[in-house]
């Protein structure tokens, strides 16, 4: 591998835009280019000096591709790059069985082509998963509540936008408490679209079907869009036989900026692993940091 980690970014939506800045800010990384499905007639000003291509082969050699694409496109995209021997990092945002299945599928491809992948490298799942694991380390017998928001969910918004009859959409997550959430989905309808059908399609999707969901038609989304988000994780459990261990973690963030930075840090970690597919929990924390082990021990530990 070169002295610097050579990174390409696939996709240029909310996360991709912040990922460009994230890579550029790292001393040990070099941004090789942005990969898009189609090259726009007008390249954005911030990409004027950066190669914009439709295939990774059009770039100089790349060590890692950050998959800044919708969750439901990640398997196809990851397999495409892993099969070329290129490492991948994504922010797949579906918990549970879907994540486990993706991990096992990509693990086969990665090992076959001597490449590495880190999946679900966002803030939840991702860094919040690491926080929950530490809470369970301290108090292993107990219960954890993860309360998201209030804020805009990028994954849910993307899903709502893809519903037939929707021109644009924003999905807000409102915490109800004890890990329960309300989804407020604001849609700008295409001409002639039926709100009742759009609402039914959104509520039937697995992204929304488990939560209380409300759908509203609006003419303008500009006043609703806000990249702010947050989480409050609460764990109550026992250390040994000692009760009432109460642990709380909270953050308020710019959603795509935080997600992309975690992906950038994971790009540093992924090249240090053996071939295979990993979740963030399986990778040593020190591998994500641009610090020597001595610096970690003396400054952080």
N, C-alpha and C positions, 0 to 999 in steps of 0.2 A: 504494500500500500504506500501511497505517496506520503510526504511529510505532513500534509494537511488532508483531512477527510474531505473527499470530493463528493459533493451533494447536488442532487437534482431534485426539483419539486414538481410533482405531477398534480396538476390541478391549480387553478388560480381563482378560487372563491375566497370567502372570508378567511379561512385558515391559511390557504396558500399565500395570500398577500402578506400576512404577518410572518409566515415561515420564511419568506424572502428576507425580511428584516432580521429575523432571528439568526439565520445562517450568516448573514453579513456581519453581525455583531460578534461572532465567535472567532477568536484568534486562531483556533486549530482547525477551522473549516474553510472550504472554498466553494462558492456557489458556481456550479457549472452551467446551470440553465434551468428554464421552466418548460415543462412538457404540457401541452394543451391538446385537446381533441382537434381543434381547428385553430389556425393562427388568425387572429382578428385582422381586419383591414387596417385598423389603427392600433398600434402597440401603445399601451399605457405609458405615460411619461417615465414612471419609475422603473420600467423594464427596457428602456431605450438602449442601455449599455449591457443588457443581459441577453444571452441567446434564448430565443423562444422557438421551440420546435414541436413537431408532432410525434417524433420517435426518439428514444434515448440514443439510438445509434448515430444520430446527427450531432451529438455532443462529444466533447472530449471524454476520455474514460471517467466513469462514475463509480464510486464505492457504494453509495446509499441513495435510494430514492425515497423521499417523504411522500406518502400517498395522501394528499390533501383532497380526497374525493369522498363522495357520499358512502356511508357504511355499506350499503347493499352493492356497491361496486368494488369493494375492497378485495374480496377473494379473487376475482378475475384479474384485477390489476396486480395484486401481489404475486400471483402465480406467473404472470407474464414476465415480471422482472426477476423473480427468483430463478426461473428457468434459464435466464441469461447469466446466472451467477452473480447477480447484483443484490445486495442487501436491501431490505425494505423496512420501513417504520410506518405504522398507521395509527389512526385513532378510532378504530372500530368501537362503537358505543352501545352494543347490545350485551347485556350481562347474561350470565348463566350458561345454559346448554349451547346456545349459538356460538358463544366465544370458545367454549371447549372444542366444539366441532371444527371451527375455523383453525384453531391452534393445531389440531391433529392433521388436518388436510395440508396446511402450509408446512408443517414439520416434515412431511414426506417429500414435498417438492424441494424444500431448502436443503435437506440432507442429500438428495439425489444430485443436486447441482452445486454442492459445496458453497452454499450461501447461508445467510442468517436473516431472521426476521424478528422484530418485536411488535406484537399486536397490542391494540387497545392502549396506546401510549398517549392518553389524554389526561384530563383531571378526574373524570369518573365515567367509566372505569379508567384506572391509571394511578395517579398520585394519591387520590382518595382511597384506593384499594390498599395502598401501602400504609396509609394512616389507620385504616380499619384493622390491618394485620398487626400493627404495633399495639393497638388497643386490646386485641385478643391475646397478644403476648403478655400484656400486663395483667389482664383479668380474663382468663380463658373461658370461664363459665359465666355467661351473661347474654345480653341482647344488645344489638346495635341498631340505631335508627339513623338513616341518612335522609336529611331534609334539603332538597334542592330549591334554589331560588330565593326571592323572586327574580326572574330573569328570562331572557330569550334562549330557548333551546335550539341550537343550530340543526341538530339531527331531526328533531320533530318538525322544524320549519321546512327543511328540505323535503320530507315525506309529504307534508301538506301541499307544497308547491307542485308535486307530481300528480296530484289528483286531477282527473279530467274535469275541465270547467274552471280550474283555478289559474289565474294569471300570475298571482303572487300571494305569499302568505307569511305570517309570522306566528309562531307558537310560543306563548309565555307559560312558564312553569311557576305555579304558586304553591308554596308548602302549606299543607294543612296541619302537619305535625305527626309525630310517631311514624315517619317514613311514608306518609300518604301525601298525594299531590293532586292538584287540580290543573288541567290544561285549558288555557284560554287561547283559542285559535282564531286569528283575524285573517280573513281571506278577501282578496280583490278578485272578483269573479270575471271570467271572460264573458263577452256579450252573449246573452241568451242562456247562460248557465243557470241551472236550478239549484238554489241554496240547499234545499232538503236533500237532494241527491249527493251533493258535495259533502254535506254534514254526515250523512250515513256512511259514505266511503271513508272519510277521515276516522270516524269512530270505530269502524270495523278493522282498521289497520292495527297490527300488533303493537305499533309504537304508542297507540292511544287506547286500545281496548281495555287495558287494566286500570285505567285512571278515569276519574270524573272529567269529562271533556265537554266544553262549550264552544260552539262555532259561531262567529259573527261575520257578517258581510260589511265591508267598509269600502269607501271610494279611494282612500289614500292611506298608505301604511307608514308614511314618513314620520308621523308623530308617535308611532308605536315602536319602531325599530330602536333598540338599545342593546348594545353588546354586553352590557353588565350582567353578571350572574353571581351565584354564590352557593355555599353549602354550609350546613351545620350538622356535624356528625356527633351523636351522643351515644355513649356506651356505658351501661350499668352492669356490673358483674362482680365476680368473686376472685380474689387472689388466694389460692389454696382454699381454706374454709372461711376466710375473712370476707364478710359481706360489704355491700355499699361502696364499692369502688366506682366512682363517678368520673368519667373522662369525656372531655368535650374538645372538638376541633372546629374552627370556623374560618372561612375566608370569603372575601368579596373581590371579584376579579373582572377584567375584560375577558370574556369567554374565548374568542378566537386567539387573542394574544397569548393567554395562558396555555391553551391547547397546543399551539404551534411551538411554544418554547419547550414544552415537555417533549414534543416530537424531536426537536433539535437536539436536546440533551440525550434522547434515546438513540439518535444517530451516532453519537459518540460511543455509546455503550454497545451498540449492535455489532460493530466491527471487531470488538474484543471477545466475542463469544465464539464457541464452536458451532459448526453448521447445525441448523435446526431452527425451530420457532419457539419464541419465549413470550410470556407475559412479563410485565414490569417487575412482578414480585420475585421472579426467578433469577433476576440479574443483580449482582452486588451493587449497592447504592453508589459506592465509590466509582464504579465504571461510568456513571452518568456525568461526573464532575470533571471539569478541566483543571484538576488539582492533582499534585503528587500525593502519594499515600502519606508522606510526612506532613504535608500541609493539611490534609484531612484530619489526621490525628491531633496535630497541635492547634489547629484553628477551629475545628468543628466538633470533634469528639470531646 
